[in-house]
Amino acid sequence: MKIVLASNNPGKLSELYAMFAPLGYELITQGSLGIPEAPEPFHTFIENALTKARHAAQHSGLPAVADDAGLCVDAFGGLPGVDTAYYAIKFGYSKSDDNNVTALLEQMAGIDNRRAAMVSTLVALRHADDPEPLVAVGRVVGEITRERRGSNGFGFDPVMYIPEFGQTFAELPIEVKNANSHRGRAAAAMVALMRERWV
């Protein structure tokens, strides 16, 4: 079976390819099919992921999987949340992972409560009108460091310290990070759901 991945983020794509490999499905990107990115007007991960999956399924006629993920910082009431990718823009920087990290470190400079969660919500649809979307959520709680540490991963990985490993996500070997990240946990749950409901 072919499944469209409703993302053009290269970091997400490489992670998801590896995580969905056990199913034996052929994963193709929406970009390779000429499908534009869907609007993400909502304030929750589930709504945006569902919108993206439905958009990809409508345009391709194929089953689709979409991920919406972000950083939820306790001291900011759970923000930036769904606006994580655009965090830096609010502080005068251009959009990039590195600028997002810079902006976050600046905004948290005087804050002692460093607790934060990385959240990934995956939605899978058999077709655009599927009344029973599969939903899987992965969540990892950690702390925001005061400086970048490590060179693996992408996004906020260099400042997301995971107490159970005593390292940031960017300091962990890629295979360990992928198995224990928010996206890794969501993907493992989604693979189990697909095996149970679709295969």
C-alpha positions as CSV (number, residue, x, y, z in Angstrom):
1,M,0.0,0.0,0.0
2,K,1.1,3.6,-0.7
3,I,0.7,6.2,1.9
4,V,1.2,9.9,1.5
5,L,3.2,11.7,4.2
6,A,1.7,15.1,4.6
7,S,4.9,17.0,5.3
8,N,7.8,18.6,3.5
9,N,10.0,19.0,6.6
10,P,13.1,16.9,5.8
11,G,13.8,16.2,9.5
12,K,10.3,14.8,10.1
13,L,10.4,12.9,6.9
14,S,13.6,11.0,7.6
15,E,12.4,10.1,11.1
16,L,9.0,9.0,9.9
17,Y,10.4,6.9,7.0
18,A,12.5,4.9,9.5
19,M,9.7,4.6,12.0
20,F,7.1,3.3,9.5
21,A,9.5,0.9,7.8
22,P,8.3,-2.1,9.8
23,L,4.9,-1.9,8.1
24,G,6.3,-2.4,4.6
25,Y,4.2,0.4,3.2
26,E,5.5,2.6,0.5
27,L,5.7,6.1,1.9
28,I,5.7,9.0,-0.6
29,T,5.9,12.7,0.2
30,Q,3.1,15.1,-0.7
31,G,5.7,17.3,-2.3
32,S,6.8,14.6,-4.8
33,L,3.1,14.5,-5.9
34,G,3.0,18.3,-6.3
35,I,0.6,18.7,-3.4
36,P,0.9,22.1,-1.7
37,E,1.1,22.3,2.1
38,A,-2.3,22.6,3.9
39,P,-3.2,25.6,5.9
40,E,-2.9,25.1,9.7
41,P,-5.4,27.6,11.2
42,F,-6.1,25.7,14.4
43,H,-4.8,26.0,17.9
44,T,-4.4,22.3,18.7
45,F,-2.1,19.6,17.3
46,I,-5.0,17.2,16.6
47,E,-7.0,19.7,14.5
48,N,-4.0,20.7,12.4
49,A,-2.8,17.1,11.9
50,L,-6.3,16.0,10.8
51,T,-6.5,19.0,8.4
52,K,-3.1,18.1,6.9
53,A,-3.9,14.4,6.5
54,R,-7.3,15.1,4.9
55,H,-5.7,17.7,2.5
56,A,-3.1,15.1,1.4
57,A,-5.7,12.4,1.0
58,Q,-8.0,14.6,-1.0
59,H,-5.3,15.7,-3.4
60,S,-3.7,12.3,-3.9
61,G,-6.6,9.8,-3.6
62,L,-4.4,7.8,-1.3
63,P,-4.3,7.1,2.4
64,A,-2.4,9.8,4.3
65,V,-0.4,10.3,7.5
66,A,0.2,13.7,9.0
67,D,2.1,14.9,12.0
68,D,1.7,18.1,14.0
69,A,4.2,18.6,16.7
70,G,5.7,21.3,18.9
71,L,7.2,22.4,22.1
72,C,5.0,23.2,25.0
73,V,6.8,25.3,27.7
74,D,5.2,25.3,31.2
75,A,6.4,28.8,32.0
76,F,4.6,30.1,28.8
77,G,1.3,28.3,29.5
78,G,2.0,25.6,27.0
79,L,3.2,27.9,24.2
80,P,4.6,28.0,21.5
81,G,2.6,24.8,20.9
82,V,1.3,24.6,17.3
83,D,3.2,27.8,16.5
84,T,6.6,26.2,17.3
85,A,7.9,26.3,13.7
86,Y,7.3,30.1,13.6
87,Y,8.4,30.9,17.1
88,A,11.4,33.1,16.1
89,I,9.3,35.3,13.8
90,K,7.5,36.8,16.9
91,F,10.9,38.1,18.1
92,G,12.2,39.7,14.9
93,Y,14.1,36.7,13.5
94,S,13.6,34.9,10.2
95,K,12.1,31.4,10.3
96,S,14.7,28.7,11.0
97,D,15.3,26.0,13.6
98,D,18.5,27.8,14.8
99,N,16.6,31.1,15.2
100,N,13.8,29.4,17.1
101,V,16.4,28.0,19.6
102,T,18.0,31.5,19.9
103,A,14.7,33.2,20.5
104,L,13.6,30.5,23.1
105,L,16.9,30.8,25.1
106,E,16.6,34.6,25.1
107,Q,12.9,34.5,26.3
108,M,13.8,32.0,29.0
109,A,17.0,33.8,30.2
110,G,15.5,34.8,33.5
111,I,13.2,31.9,34.1
112,D,13.9,29.1,36.6
113,N,11.0,26.9,35.7
114,R,12.5,25.1,32.6
115,R,10.0,22.3,32.3
116,A,8.7,21.6,28.8
117,A,7.2,18.9,26.7
118,M,7.8,17.9,23.1
119,V,4.4,16.7,21.7
120,S,3.7,14.9,18.4
121,T,0.2,14.0,17.2
122,L,0.0,11.7,14.2
123,V,-3.3,11.2,12.3
124,A,-3.8,8.6,9.6
125,L,-6.7,8.4,7.1
126,R,-7.6,5.6,4.7
127,H,-9.2,8.3,2.5
128,A,-10.2,12.0,2.8
129,D,-13.7,11.2,4.2
130,D,-12.6,8.4,6.6
131,P,-14.9,8.6,9.6
132,E,-12.5,6.8,11.8
133,P,-9.1,8.5,11.7
134,L,-6.3,6.8,13.6
135,V,-4.8,9.1,16.2
136,A,-1.5,8.6,18.1
137,V,0.1,11.0,20.5
138,G,3.7,10.9,21.7
139,R,4.9,13.2,24.6
140,V,8.3,13.6,26.2
141,V,8.8,15.8,29.2
142,G,12.2,17.4,29.9
143,E,13.8,20.7,30.7
144,I,15.1,23.6,28.5
145,T,18.9,23.9,28.9
146,R,20.5,27.4,29.1
147,E,22.7,26.7,26.1
148,R,22.8,24.4,23.1
149,R,24.3,20.9,23.6
150,G,24.9,18.3,21.0
151,S,24.8,18.2,17.2
152,N,22.3,15.4,16.3
153,G,18.6,16.0,15.5
154,F,16.9,19.2,14.5
155,G,14.5,21.8,15.9
156,F,14.7,22.2,19.7
157,D,16.7,19.0,20.1
158,P,19.9,20.8,21.3
159,V,18.1,22.5,24.2
160,M,15.7,19.7,25.2
161,Y,17.3,17.9,28.1
162,I,15.8,14.5,28.9
163,P,16.5,13.6,32.6
164,E,16.2,9.8,32.1
165,F,19.2,10.0,29.7
166,G,21.0,12.9,31.4
167,Q,21.4,14.4,27.9
168,T,19.7,16.6,25.4
169,F,18.0,14.9,22.4
170,A,20.8,16.3,20.2
171,E,23.4,14.5,22.3
172,L,21.8,11.1,22.0
173,P,22.7,8.7,19.1
174,I,20.0,9.1,16.4
175,E,18.6,5.6,16.9
176,V,18.2,6.2,20.6
177,K,16.6,9.6,20.1
178,N,14.2,8.3,17.4
179,A,13.1,5.4,19.7
180,N,12.4,7.7,22.6
181,S,11.3,11.0,21.1
182,H,7.8,12.4,21.0
183,R,7.6,11.5,17.3
184,G,9.1,8.0,18.0
185,R,6.5,7.3,20.6
186,A,3.7,8.6,18.4
187,A,4.9,6.6,15.4
188,A,5.2,3.3,17.4
189,A,1.6,3.8,18.6
190,M,0.5,4.6,15.1
191,V,2.3,1.5,13.6
192,A,0.5,-0.7,16.2
193,L,-2.9,0.9,15.3
194,M,-2.3,0.4,11.6
195,R,-1.4,-3.2,12.1
196,E,-4.6,-3.7,14.2
197,R,-7.1,-1.7,12.0
198,W,-5.7,-1.5,8.5
199,V,-3.5,-4.6,7.7
